[in-house]
Amino acid sequence: MNPLRISLGKRRQLFEIQDFPWCPKAVRDGVTELLALNLRILPLYEPAILELSKLAKKTDGHWVDLCAGSGGGSVLLKQKMPGEIKDLTLTDLYPPKDFKPAEGIRYYPESVDARNVPSDLPGMRTLFTSFHHLPDEVAFDVLKNAKDTKTPIAVFEFTERNILGLLMVMPSFFFSFFLVPFILPWKLSRFFWTYIIPLVPLVAFIDIVLSCFRTRDPKEVEALIATLKSSDYEWKVGYLPTYLGLRLTYLIGQSSK
């Protein structure tokens, strides 16, 4: 057994600064934009493409990304699935006001609760690096809503609650100062909250470390969906290997008919 895979103990819900409404919008946006840039540099979610391709066929290429933030995971993967995705709709509790639509990509303008996705948003649902934010009862309701509406759903997390996962995110605070200038378009507020008052690097570092402690392992995901298993909707849980020895924890739910 790899000693770096040793668990850091029981999952804790804890908190992340971005979860609070009082977190300044410029800081929250800066952190999510920083994550999106990191995923462009190191495309950790690429191994998810095969699973997403299968689900896309069931929804005629329509895709809804929940808790999307800046869309770091979904937007990048859509670009690597030409011809498979007709449209991608990003959603969030705090949708950005300045998102610039691209071909086949839009941001739903209203706040979306992932437990009750609007009926005018058809398509496979995904959550990238966000499932750990949800308490068990909320996470359960998100999955139940997908099952009740017979909608495919896929969850992917690159953080893990072990020593390796923690070691891999530790340098993120220092890297942030070098990466922020590469986030386009430039924003004065982002530079202020990075180089004058360094809340963007600090919040990004604190939140990603806490993410490791909040991430569910496959056994905990299995326990979460235990009462959602049925003959007409199937679930699959496990790990997918990705870059730098890391793994994606994944959950796939889809109608079996």
ABEGO torsion letter per residue (X at the ends): XBAAABBAEBBBAEBBAAABAABBAAAAAAAAAAAAAAAAABBAAAAAAAAAAAAAAAAGGBBBBBGAEAGAAAAAAAAABBGABABBBBBBABBBAABBBBBGBBBBABBBBAABBBAABBEBBBBBGAAAABBAAAAAAAAAAAAAAGBBBBBBBABBBBAAAAAAAAAAAAAAAAAAAABOBBBAAAAAAAAABBAAAAAAAAAAAAAAAABBBAAAAAAAAAAABBAABBBBBEBBBBBGGBBBBBBBBBBAX
